Amino acid sequence: MLNLEDAVIRNGVFTVTADFVIDSGAKIAVIGPSGAGKTTLIEAIAGFRPLERGRILWDGRDITHDAPGARPVAMLFQDGNLFPHLSVEQNAGLGLRPDLRLTSEQKKRVHTALARVGLQGLEERKPGALSGGQQSRAALARVLLQDRPLLLLDEPFAALGPALKAEMLDLVAALAQETGATLMMISHDPDDARRIADLAILVAEGVAHPPQPTADLLDTPPPALRAYLGAG
């Protein structure tokens, strides 16, 4: 269970406040107007941005001051964050060991993860030789290998076409279901939010609101979200 208690996160001249609980295994969309602080919220949970006030707890343990690598978090960024000079297998292997000194058992895990995301046979390719969808799959394999209970997605599939994006979202949802991971995904597309998340956190006007049913939020959006979505 993820708990943000009276949290205040500062990013330059604006702040985001958050006070909510997310149950383990939940799938949450983080939505709201551009510039409202969605990425700021995710960065704070991941440990890349400190809290000005409050606490972050995971299963009752205070992780507020833990370094990113010490948190129960794996994060998939917008650009995938692949290293161009490393092969697909090596990029994925970073999820297990930053020095890539993998045991034979760990190498088997890498190959299993790559096969699970549909990259079997492409292990030796460099990212530049992959399509956009294949690069997203390689980044997802690395996150999968980190085996963390909280998976944060900062719109990693935004540059993909609609059909491929839907395929990747379904794959993420399936992997989260298999592993029992808690999923939080920033989304600017209401269709993506409906597709993958039962619950949604609205970030607007300096507040990250507690989770509520995605359909309820999008069917009857508050004014700040209605203006952003262009709803009547």
N, C-alpha and C positions, 0 to 999 in steps of 0.2 A: 504494500500500500504506500502510495506517495502522498505526503502531506506538506503543504505549504502553509505555514502558520504566520499570519500577520506580516507577510513578506513585502518588502519594498525594494525594488530593483531600479537603479538609476542608469540611464544611458544618455550621457550628454546633458541636455537641458530638460529632458522629460523623465518621468518615473512611471513604473508600472507597479501596482499593488496586487497582491494575490493572497487569498485565504481560502483554500479548498482542499478536499481529499479526493484522490483517485484510487479506486479499488484495484487490486492486482488483477492482471489479465484483461483490463478494460482497453477498448480501442477508442481513442479520443482525437477528434479533429480540433485544431486550434485555428480559429477563423476570426476575421475582423478587417477593418479598413487598412489600407496600406499605411505603413508608418506608425501603426498603433502600438507596436511593441511585441508582436508575436515572436519574432526571433529573439528579442531581449529576454522574454520569459523562458524560452527553450535553452538559451545560453546559460541562464542562471541555474536551471535545473542540472545542466551538464557540468557546471562548475567553471565555465569560461567567463562568467560575470559575477562579481561578488554581490551579496545582499547588503543594502544599506541598513536594513532592520529585519528582524524576524528569523525564522528557521525553515530549513528543508529537512524532512525526515523520510526515511525509507524503512518500512516495516518497524517503525518505532525508533530507529537509530538516527541520530542527528548527523547529517552529512553536510551541513552548511559550510563547513570550512575544509572539507576534504578536497584534495586535488582531483582534477577530472579523471585521471586514470584510476583513482581509488574509489570512484563512485560506481554504483551498479548500473551504469549507463553506457549504451552504445549509440553513436550519433551518425546519421547519414546526411551529408551536407548537399547543398545544391549542385556543386560541381563534381561530386563523387570523390574528389580528393585522391585520385589515382596518381602514382608516380610514373611518369612517361618512360623512364629508363628501366623499369622493372617489368617482368612478365606478368601475365594474369595470375599465374600461380604464386609468384612472389608478392604481388600486391595483396592477394587474399591472405597469404601466410603472415602478413604483418598483424593480422588480427590475433595471432597466437603468440608471436615473438617479434619484437621490433628489430632484433638482430638477425632474424631469419635463420637461426641455427636450429632447425626443426629436427625432431626425432623422426624415425620412420613412421611411428604411430601418428604423429602430428601431420606428416605429409599425407597420410591416408585420409585424415580428417579434412585437409585442404581439398583433396580430389573429390571427396564425398560432397563437400559444400559446393564446389564448382559444378558438379553434376546436378545437384539439387536445384541450382538456379539456371540450368540449361547451358552451361559452358563446357561440357565435356568435350575434349578434343581440341580446345583452344587454350590450353594451359600455358603454352610457350609464347603466345602472341603478346606483343606490347599493346598498351592502350590505344596508340595511334592507328593500329591495324584493326580496331574494333569499331562496330557501329555504335551509335549513341545508346541504343538499348542494351548492347552487350557490355558497354562500359558501366551502365547502371547495375547490371547483373553482377559484374565483378566487384563493384563497391558493396553491393548487398551481401555477397559471399563473405567478404571480410568482416562485415558487421555480424553476420551469422556466426562466424567463428569466434568472435569475442564472447559470445554466450553470456550476455548480460540480461538481467530481467526487465530492464527498462530501455525501450527502443525509441529514439527521438529522430524524427524525419523533418528536415527543413526543405520542403519542396524539392526533393532530389530528382523528380521526374518531370519537372515543369517544361523542360525543353523538348520532351518527346511528343510525338503525334498522339492524337486521342486514343487510337486503338492500342498502341504500344504502352501508353501511360496506363490505360485501364488494365492491361495484362500485368504490368509491374505492380500496380496496386493490389491486384488479386493475389499475386505471388507473396507480397509482403504480408497481407492479411492471413494467408495460409501458413506462412512460416511463424507468424506470431501465435496463431492458433496451435500449431504443433508444439511450440516451445513453451507456451503459457506466458510469453512476454507481455508486459504492459506497453501499449503503443500510443505515442503522441505524435501527430502529424500536422504540421502547418500546411494549410491549403488556402488558395485564393479561388478555387473552383468549387462551388457548392455541390456539383455532381460528384466530384471526388470525395468530398466529405460524406455525402450520403452513401457512397459506394463502400467505404471502408470503415466508417466510424458510427457506432450507435449513439455516442455522446459527443458533445462539442463544448469547447470553452470559447466564449466570446471575449476577445480582447478589444476594448474600445474605451476611448476617453480616459485613459490611464488606469483602467481596471481590467484584470483578468478574472472574469466571472466564474463561479463554480460550474462544473459540468451540468449540462442539461441535454435531454434527447435531441439529437441532431435534427430530426424531422420537425420537431416543435419550433426550434430556433429558426430554421430556414423557412418554414411555412408562415410564421408570424414574426418576422424579424423586428427588432427594436429600431428606432429611427436611424441611429448611426450605421447599423448594418444594412438597413433598407436603402439608404442613400448610396452605399458602396456597391450593393448588388444591383442597383437600378430597379428595385421592386417598386410597384405602384403603390 
